[in-house]
Amino acid sequence: MHTKIFDLGSQSVKIETGLIAKQTDSSVTVDIDGTVILATLVAAKEDSDRDFFPLTVNYNEKTYAAGKIPGGFFKREGRPTEIETLISRLIDRPLRPLFDSSFTREVQLIVTLISHNPEVDPEVAALIASSAAVKLSGLPFNGTLGAVKVGYDGENYLLNPKKSDLDKSLLDLTVAGTETAVMMVESEAKELSEDVMLGAVKYGHEQMQSIIKAIDEFITEVGVTKLEWNPVKFDDAAYTVLKDKYKDKISDAYKIIKKQERNDA
């Protein structure tokens, strides 16, 4: 078992692997002050002839994570809730573009909330666990993803604020990115200026660098075998022919304002 512990603002983050779900290609647990996420990844072993990347991300919340058992008329946990669907998309959006563009093997990433501290939002832990699981799998993934939540009290930005602080915050912003770029922003704000919003994104990107560094160190300590596969080679000759033949025509068509005339062009 391998463990990495680091501080993120006032919170302690623990990343672990090697104890749970050993039959998967990679599995990671992330614990942020009692909110624990398990991310497991399985990928197909053979290349396919698909022309798209079949990545499936499912985020699940179980009632046992809060120490409860479903009761009353519905005694089973049913279809995904709205929150589960939104967090699944929150994870998918920054991860998908970082995979190699010619990689088309089916990949399933299952992210499960197994323990919940009501004061700690699971979004950030889910994104960190997903990033570490993908890196640990050895799949062709360009970069390391970090993520933080940013609040704003009217004067200062708040890093990963507690739920009680977030309820009083003027901003609830989740930002994910790599060392050099912001990949995804999702926010809810109370009529803040553009400068404050842009500052929050920049602040979040700066603060996530410690997460990216910790994940990279964790992956180095564990040791990862890169996947051997045959990427599709880009046909430069065909690209040049198509570019020379159609570039000007497409550019001219996009300059036409009226839709029908643009379609005819």
Residue pairs with C-beta under 8 A, 6 or more apart in sequence:
1 16
1 17
1 18
1 19
2 16
2 17
2 18
2 218
2 221
2 222
3 14
3 15
3 16
4 14
4 15
4 16
4 214
4 215
4 217
4 218
4 221
5 12
5 13
5 14
5 15
6 12
6 13
6 210
6 211
6 214
7 13
7 210
8 32
8 148
8 159
8 160
8 207
8 210
8 211
9 159
9 160
9 207
10 159
10 160
11 32
11 33
11 120
11 160
12 32
12 33
13 30
13 31
13 32
13 125
13 128
13 211
13 214
14 30
14 31
14 32
15 28
15 29
15 30
15 128
15 129
15 132
15 214
15 215
15 218
16 28
16 29
16 30
16 31
17 26
17 27
17 28
17 29
17 132
17 136
17 222
18 222
19 29
20 27
20 29
20 38
21 27
21 38
21 40
24 40
24 41
24 42
25 41
25 42
25 43
25 137
25 138
26 40
26 41
26 133
26 134
26 136
26 137
26 138
27 38
27 39
27 40
27 41
27 133
28 38
28 39
28 129
28 132
28 133
28 136
29 36
29 37
29 38
29 39
29 114
29 129
30 36
30 37
30 39
30 125
30 126
30 128
30 129
30 132
31 37
31 115
31 125
32 117
32 120
32 124
32 125
32 128
32 160
33 117
33 119
33 120
34 115
34 116
34 117
34 120
35 113
35 115
35 116
35 117
35 120
35 121
35 122
35 125
36 65
36 113
36 114
36 115
36 116
36 125
37 111
37 112
37 113
37 114
37 122
37 125
37 126
37 128
37 129
38 111
38 112
38 114
38 129
39 109
39 110
39 111
39 112
39 126
39 129
39 130
39 132
39 133
40 109
40 110
40 112
40 133
41 107
41 108
41 109
41 110
41 133
41 134
41 136
41 137
41 139
42 107
42 108
43 105
43 106
43 107
43 108
43 137
43 139
43 227
44 105
44 106
44 107
45 105
46 105
47 104
47 105
47 229
47 230
48 104
48 105
48 106
49 104
50 104
51 104
52 104
53 96
53 99
53 103
53 104
53 107
54 104
54 105
54 106
54 107
55 92
55 95
55 96
55 99
55 106
55 107
55 109
56 106
56 107
56 108
56 109
57 88
57 89
57 91
57 92
57 95
57 109
57 111
57 130
58 80
58 88
58 108
58 109
58 110
58 111
59 80
59 84
59 87
59 88
59 91
59 111
59 112
59 113
59 126
60 80
60 84
60 110
60 111
60 112
60 113
61 81
61 83
61 84
61 112
61 113
61 116
61 122
62 77
62 112
62 113
62 114
63 69
63 70
63 77
64 114
65 113
65 114
65 115
65 116
66 116
66 118
70 76
70 77
80 88
87 111
87 122
87 123
87 126
88 111
90 123
90 126
90 127
90 174
90 176
90 184
90 186
91 109
91 111
91 126
91 127
91 130
93 176
93 183
93 184
94 127
94 145
94 147
94 176
94 177
94 183
94 184
95 109
95 130
95 131
95 134
95 145
97 183
98 141
98 142
98 143
98 145
98 178
98 183
99 107
99 139
99 140
99 141
99 142
100 140
100 141
100 142
100 231
102 231
102 232
103 139
103 140
103 229
103 231
105 229
107 139
109 130
109 133
109 134
111 126
111 129
111 130
113 122
113 126
116 122
118 163
119 162
119 163
119 164
120 160
120 162
120 163
121 149
121 160
121 163
121 166
123 147
123 149
123 174
124 147
124 148
124 149
124 160
124 174
127 145
127 146
127 147
127 174
127 176
128 146
128 147
128 211
128 215
130 145
131 144
131 145
131 146
131 147
131 215
132 215
132 218
132 219
134 141
134 145
135 141
135 144
135 215
135 216
135 219
135 224
136 219
136 222
136 224
137 224
137 227
138 224
138 225
138 226
138 227
139 227
140 226
140 227
140 229
140 231
143 178
143 179
143 180
144 178
144 179
144 212
144 215
144 216
144 219
145 176
145 177
145 178
145 183
145 212
146 176
146 177
146 178
146 208
146 209
146 210
146 211
146 212
146 215
147 174
147 175
147 176
147 177
147 208
147 211
148 159
148 160
148 174
148 175
148 204
148 207
148 208
148 211
149 159
149 160
149 161
149 166
149 172
149 173
149 174
149 204
150 157
150 158
150 159
150 171
150 173
150 174
150 175
150 200
150 201
150 203
150 204
150 207
151 157
151 158
151 161
151 165
151 166
151 169
151 170
151 171
151 172
151 173
152 158
152 169
152 170
152 171
152 189
152 192
152 196
152 200
153 165
153 168
153 169
153 170
154 170
157 199
157 200
157 203
158 165
158 169
159 203
159 207
161 169
166 172
170 189
170 190
170 192
171 187
171 188
171 189
171 190
171 192
171 196
171 197
171 200
172 187
172 188
172 189
173 185
173 186
173 187
173 188
173 189
173 197
173 200
173 201
173 204
174 184
174 185
174 186
174 187
175 182
175 184
175 185
175 200
175 201
175 204
175 205
175 208
176 182
176 183
176 184
176 185
176 208
177 183
177 184
177 204
177 205
177 208
178 212
179 209
179 212
182 201
182 205
185 201
187 197
187 200
189 197
249 265
252 265
253 262
253 265
254 262
256 262
256 265
